[in-house]
Amino acid sequence: MTRGTGVLVVTGGSRGIGAHVAAQAAAAGWAVVLSYVEAEHRADAVVSAIRRDGGAAWAVRADIADEGDVLALFRAAGRVGTVRGVVANAGVVAPPLRLRDVTAERVRRVLDVNVLGTILCCREAVRIMSTADGHGGGALVLVSSAASRIGAAGEYVDYAASKGAVDALGIGLAREVAAEGIRVNVVRPGTTRTEIHARNGQPTRVRERESGIPIGRAAEPAEVAAAVVWLLSDAASYCVGSILDVSGGR
């Protein structure tokens, strides 16, 4: 969207890719409402940094797997102003495990956050942005993963499957609401220097994977965020249903 034209909701905005999306979007003129689940101090730090740089930002605690939390998040964003953009970034991955050994509880949590939660956020985005309902349109970016096409065999096939669902959601929803003034696109990061693997007991995973990446290194979260913010902008005005790989050639 045009610089400074509305509110942007960023789920999972307290760290990693989400935090960089929030910062870059705020620098581009968006008023950012970011969600977090547990890391309140991290969310507050992101908000404070944006405000120190002259931007506008607020943090809201919301577990996107909980419909009530999703509704509360979008109500809070609506109180800030007109929501014209949503980045569905929040997601979880469980520790590496072969599929034969996963539990229903593990799979349910992955699907509840990565699939159900993303769908709920998309639903609310459409409800408040669709020109069919008298709103002004907007842009929606879903953060998927290169795992959706690689498969993550021997590690987290369940996570890869959940991100495959995100890809399909992005394509289908894009076609459903394109005529209602809403552009939907997907960004698919590859191996990225965030804390997600360390939190799952794999602190060296990123370094170990770099030799298999054609470009020779993992992505910085700011590089992935730049792709997301570009898709939100008018520069990407003809991108609808696109899946943009930010994976270093992998």
C-alpha positions as CSV (number, residue, x, y, z in Angstrom):
1,M,0.0,0.0,0.0
2,T,1.0,3.6,-0.3
3,R,3.4,4.9,2.4
4,G,1.6,5.8,5.6
5,T,-1.9,4.8,4.6
6,G,-3.0,2.6,7.4
7,V,-2.4,0.1,10.1
8,L,-0.4,-3.1,9.6
9,V,-1.0,-6.2,11.8
10,V,2.1,-8.4,12.2
11,T,1.5,-11.7,14.0
12,G,4.5,-13.1,15.8
13,G,6.2,-9.7,15.8
14,S,8.3,-9.9,18.9
15,R,11.4,-11.6,17.4
16,G,13.0,-12.9,14.3
17,I,11.4,-12.2,10.9
18,G,8.3,-10.7,12.5
19,A,10.3,-8.1,14.4
20,H,12.2,-7.1,11.3
21,V,8.9,-6.8,9.3
22,A,7.5,-4.6,12.0
23,A,10.6,-2.3,12.0
24,Q,10.8,-2.0,8.3
25,A,7.1,-1.5,7.8
26,A,7.1,1.2,10.4
27,A,10.0,2.9,8.7
28,A,7.9,2.8,5.5
29,G,5.1,4.7,7.2
30,W,2.8,1.9,8.5
31,A,1.3,2.1,12.0
32,V,2.2,-1.4,13.3
33,V,0.3,-3.6,15.7
34,L,2.3,-6.7,16.5
35,S,1.3,-9.7,18.4
36,Y,3.3,-11.9,20.7
37,V,2.5,-14.9,23.0
38,E,5.1,-15.1,25.7
39,A,8.0,-12.7,25.1
40,E,6.4,-9.5,26.3
41,H,9.7,-7.9,27.0
42,R,10.8,-8.6,23.4
43,A,7.6,-7.2,22.0
44,D,8.0,-4.1,24.2
45,A,11.6,-3.7,22.9
46,V,10.5,-3.8,19.3
47,V,7.8,-1.2,20.0
48,S,10.2,1.0,21.9
49,A,12.8,0.9,19.1
50,I,10.2,1.8,16.5
51,R,8.9,4.7,18.5
52,R,12.5,6.0,19.1
53,D,12.9,6.1,15.4
54,G,9.7,8.1,15.0
55,G,7.4,5.3,14.0
56,A,4.1,4.2,15.5
57,A,3.8,0.7,17.1
58,W,1.8,-1.2,19.7
59,A,2.1,-4.8,21.0
60,V,-0.9,-7.0,21.8
61,R,-0.7,-10.4,23.5
62,A,-2.5,-13.0,21.2
63,D,-2.2,-16.7,20.6
64,I,-3.4,-17.0,17.1
65,A,-4.5,-20.6,17.7
66,D,-7.2,-19.1,20.0
67,E,-10.1,-17.5,18.1
68,G,-10.9,-15.1,20.9
69,D,-7.3,-13.9,20.9
70,V,-7.4,-13.3,17.2
71,L,-10.6,-11.3,17.5
72,A,-9.1,-9.2,20.3
73,L,-6.0,-8.6,18.2
74,F,-8.0,-7.2,15.3
75,R,-10.2,-5.1,17.6
76,A,-7.1,-3.6,19.1
77,A,-5.7,-2.8,15.6
78,G,-9.0,-1.3,14.6
79,R,-8.9,1.1,17.5
80,V,-5.5,2.4,16.2
81,G,-6.9,3.1,12.8
82,T,-7.9,1.5,9.5
83,V,-6.2,-1.8,8.9
84,R,-4.8,-2.0,5.4
85,G,-2.3,-4.7,5.8
86,V,-1.8,-8.0,7.6
87,V,1.3,-10.2,7.8
88,A,0.5,-13.7,9.0
89,N,4.0,-14.5,10.3
90,A,3.4,-16.4,13.6
91,G,4.3,-20.0,13.5
92,V,5.8,-22.9,15.5
93,V,8.0,-25.8,14.8
94,A,8.5,-28.8,17.1
95,P,11.9,-30.4,17.8
96,P,13.2,-32.7,15.1
97,L,11.5,-36.1,15.0
98,R,10.6,-38.8,12.5
99,L,6.9,-38.8,11.7
100,R,6.6,-42.4,13.0
101,D,7.4,-41.0,16.5
102,V,5.2,-37.9,16.6
103,T,2.4,-37.5,19.1
104,A,-1.1,-36.2,18.3
105,E,-0.5,-33.4,20.8
106,R,2.6,-32.2,18.9
107,V,0.9,-32.3,15.5
108,R,-2.3,-30.6,16.9
109,R,-0.3,-27.7,18.2
110,V,1.7,-27.2,15.0
111,L,-1.5,-27.3,12.9
112,D,-3.5,-25.1,15.4
113,V,-0.9,-22.3,15.1
114,N,0.4,-22.6,11.6
115,V,-2.8,-23.5,9.8
116,L,-5.9,-22.8,11.9
117,G,-4.4,-19.6,13.3
118,T,-3.3,-18.3,9.9
119,I,-6.7,-19.0,8.5
120,L,-8.4,-17.2,11.3
121,C,-6.1,-14.2,10.8
122,C,-6.9,-14.2,7.1
123,R,-10.6,-14.4,7.8
124,E,-10.5,-11.3,10.0
125,A,-8.3,-9.5,7.4
126,V,-10.8,-10.1,4.7
127,R,-13.7,-9.0,6.9
128,I,-12.1,-5.6,7.6
129,M,-10.5,-4.9,4.3
130,S,-12.8,-6.2,1.5
131,T,-14.3,-3.6,-0.8
132,A,-17.3,-6.0,-1.0
133,D,-18.1,-4.9,2.5
134,G,-17.5,-1.2,1.9
135,H,-13.8,-1.2,3.1
136,G,-10.8,0.1,1.3
137,G,-8.9,-3.0,0.4
138,G,-5.4,-3.9,1.4
139,A,-2.6,-6.4,1.3
140,L,-2.1,-9.7,3.0
141,V,1.2,-11.6,3.2
142,L,1.5,-15.1,4.5
143,V,4.9,-16.3,5.8
144,S,5.4,-19.9,4.8
145,S,8.6,-21.9,4.6
146,A,10.8,-23.6,2.0
147,A,10.1,-26.7,4.0
148,S,6.7,-26.9,2.2
149,R,8.5,-28.0,-1.0
150,I,11.5,-29.7,0.5
151,G,9.6,-31.8,2.9
152,A,11.9,-31.7,6.0
153,A,12.3,-35.5,6.0
154,G,13.6,-37.0,9.2
155,E,13.1,-33.7,11.1
156,Y,9.6,-32.2,11.0
157,V,7.4,-33.4,8.2
158,D,4.4,-32.2,10.2
159,Y,5.7,-28.7,10.1
160,A,6.4,-28.9,6.3
161,A,2.9,-30.2,5.8
162,S,1.5,-27.2,7.8
163,K,3.4,-24.8,5.6
164,G,2.2,-26.6,2.5
165,A,-1.3,-25.7,3.7
166,V,-0.2,-22.1,4.1
167,D,0.9,-22.1,0.4
168,A,-2.4,-23.5,-0.7
169,L,-4.3,-21.0,1.4
170,G,-2.4,-18.1,-0.1
171,I,-3.1,-19.2,-3.7
172,G,-6.8,-19.9,-3.1
173,L,-7.5,-16.9,-1.0
174,A,-5.7,-14.6,-3.5
175,R,-8.1,-15.7,-6.2
176,E,-11.1,-15.5,-3.9
177,V,-10.6,-11.8,-2.9
178,A,-8.5,-10.3,-5.7
179,A,-11.7,-8.6,-7.1
180,E,-12.4,-7.2,-3.6
181,G,-9.3,-5.0,-3.4
182,I,-7.2,-7.4,-1.4
183,R,-3.8,-8.7,-2.7
184,V,-2.7,-12.0,-1.1
185,N,0.8,-13.3,-1.5
186,V,3.2,-15.7,0.2
187,V,6.8,-15.4,1.2
188,R,8.7,-18.7,1.6
189,P,12.0,-18.3,3.6
190,G,14.7,-20.9,3.6
191,T,17.2,-21.3,6.4
192,T,17.3,-18.0,8.3
193,R,19.3,-16.8,11.3
194,T,16.6,-16.6,13.9
195,E,16.3,-18.2,17.4
196,I,13.7,-20.8,16.4
197,H,16.1,-23.7,16.1
198,A,18.0,-22.8,19.2
199,R,14.7,-22.8,21.1
200,N,14.1,-26.4,19.8
201,G,17.5,-27.6,21.0
202,Q,19.4,-27.2,17.7
203,P,21.6,-24.2,18.3
204,T,24.0,-25.2,15.5
205,R,21.4,-26.1,12.9
206,V,21.7,-22.9,10.8
207,R,25.5,-23.2,10.6
208,E,25.3,-26.9,9.7
209,R,22.8,-26.2,6.8
210,E,24.8,-23.4,5.2
211,S,27.0,-25.7,3.0
212,G,23.9,-27.0,1.3
213,I,22.6,-23.5,0.3
214,P,23.7,-22.5,-3.2
215,I,24.4,-18.9,-2.1
216,G,26.6,-20.3,0.7
217,R,24.9,-18.8,3.7
218,A,21.7,-18.5,5.6
219,A,19.4,-15.6,5.3
220,E,19.3,-12.7,7.7
221,P,15.8,-12.0,9.0
222,A,16.0,-8.5,7.6
223,E,16.4,-9.9,4.1
224,V,13.2,-12.0,4.4
225,A,11.4,-9.0,6.0
226,A,12.3,-6.8,3.0
227,A,10.5,-9.2,0.7
228,V,7.4,-9.1,2.9
229,V,7.4,-5.3,3.1
230,W,7.8,-5.1,-0.7
231,L,4.8,-7.3,-1.3
232,L,2.8,-5.0,1.0
233,S,3.8,-2.0,-1.1
234,D,2.4,-0.4,-4.3
235,A,5.6,-1.6,-6.0
236,A,4.0,-5.1,-5.9
237,S,0.6,-3.9,-7.1
238,Y,0.3,-6.7,-9.7
239,C,1.4,-9.5,-7.5
240,V,-1.6,-11.7,-6.6
241,G,-1.3,-15.3,-5.5
242,S,2.5,-15.2,-5.8
243,I,4.8,-17.4,-3.8
244,L,8.2,-15.7,-3.4
245,D,11.0,-17.9,-2.4
246,V,13.7,-16.2,-0.2
247,S,15.9,-19.2,0.1
248,G,19.3,-18.5,-1.3
249,G,18.7,-20.8,-4.3
250,R,17.8,-23.9,-2.2
